């Protein structure tokens, strides 16, 4: 219970600070986003000793832009879990610009130009947010823009504190 309250306070404070400050970084400081296949991602999730929050996004997705500050704040909160962003049906240049614009450097990003990863995981469209237990078992798939309450709740669940 204490972990959940602390995480929510951190998220609220970080989101408030994010809204007030400019987190952007120059696009030339954003490295190329490594491509990933569904099989490679599945193996990465299965090998993870930490819970994983996996967000599927695209630079052209307006709802993805609205949730980016919340995801940035949550990933930077210091919680003991991994955040992975999957850029789908996009270009490297546009994806890197999105990462730079929103300062999403605390997430591990992967590039999926065909959109095969979310289809393989049972999702359609963007944004999508998947919550995985350590070892890669899916706990929950959230379709659409995620809000602070839902994000904090499922982080608690996959972290074993909810």
N, C-alpha and C positions, 0 to 999 in steps of 0.2 A: 504494500500500500504506500509506504513512504517513497519508494522508487518512482511509482506512478505520479505522485504529487510533485516530486522534484522534477521529473521529466516534463510534466505539463508547465510548471513554472519556467523552466529553461526554455521550452518552446515558445511560450508567450513572450518572454523577455527578448529572446533572439528574434522573433518575428517583429516585435515592436522596433528593435534596433535596426533590423533589416529594412523596414519600411522607411526609417528615418535616414539611413545612410546609403551610400552608393557602393555596392559590392562589385561593380563591374571591374573586369581585368582586361587588358589589351588582348585582342584575338591572337596576336602573334606569340603570346605567352601560353596559349592553349595548345597542347600537343595534339597530333592526329589521334582520332578516336579509333581504337583497334576494332576490327570487324569480329563478329561472333556468329557462330551457327547455333541452332537449337541444341545440338549434341554437346558442343563446347560449353554452353551456358549450363546445361543440366549437370555436366561433370563438375563445373565450378561450384554450383549450388550444393551438390552432394558432398563435396570436399570441405565445405565451409564449417568451421567449428562454431561460428557465430550465427545468430539469426540474421536474415537478410530482408531488407526492404528494397524491392525492385520496382522502379518507376519507368514506364514506357512513355516516351515523349517524342515530339518532333518540333522543329523550329517554326514550322508553319501553323502549328496548333495554338489557337488563341487561348483555350482553357489551360493548356500546358504552361503558358506564360503566367497565368494567374496563380498557379500552385507552386511555381518555381521558388519564390522566396520562402515559403513554408518548408519545402524540402531542403533548401539550402540551410535554413536554421536548424532543422532536425538533424541533418547529417553533421553539422558542426557542433552539436550539443555535447559531444563527448560520451554519448551512450555507447554501451558495449555491443554494437551491432554494425553490420555493413550496409551501406547504401550503394545500389548500383542503378545507373541510368542507362536505358537502352534507347538510342536515337534511331527511329524507324522511318523508312520511306523518305529519306532526306539526302542531302549532300554533305560531304565532310565540311565544306566551307560554312554552310549554314548552321550545321550542328556545332561547330567550334565557336561560331559567332554567338549562338544562343548560350553556350556554356560561359563564355566570356562576359556577355551582357548581364547574366544573373549571378556571376561569381560561383558557379556550381562546382568548384574544385574539390569539395569534400566528398563528392560522389565518385565512384569508379564508373566511368562511362564505357559503353560498348556501342558499336555501330552495326545496324542491321538494315541495309538499304532495301531489302526485299520485304521486310515485315514478317519474316518467317518465325522469329522467336515468339512474339505474342500469339500467333496462330497455333504454334506448337504447345503453348501453355494454356490454351483455351480462351484467349481473349481476342476481341475485335475492337478496332478503333484506338484512339488516344484521347486523353490520357488513361492509363491503366496503372494501378499500383498493386503489386503482389507482395504478400507477407509470407516468408518462409521460416520454418523452424531451423535450428542448426541441423545440417545434414541434408537439407533441401526438400523437406516435406512441406507442401503448400498448406498454409493455414487459412488464407483468405485472399480473394481477388476483389479489389474495389474498382468499379468501372466509373469513369468520369473524374471530375476534379475532386481531390481529397481535401477534407477540412482538418483543422487542428485536432478536434475531438476524435475523429475516426483514426487519424494517424497515431495519436497517443494511445488510444485503446488497443490497437493491433500491435503496436510496439510492445506494450505491456504483455499481451498474450504470447507473442513469439519469444519474448525475453523471460517468460516464466514468472512475471511479477503481477499479472492481471488475473 
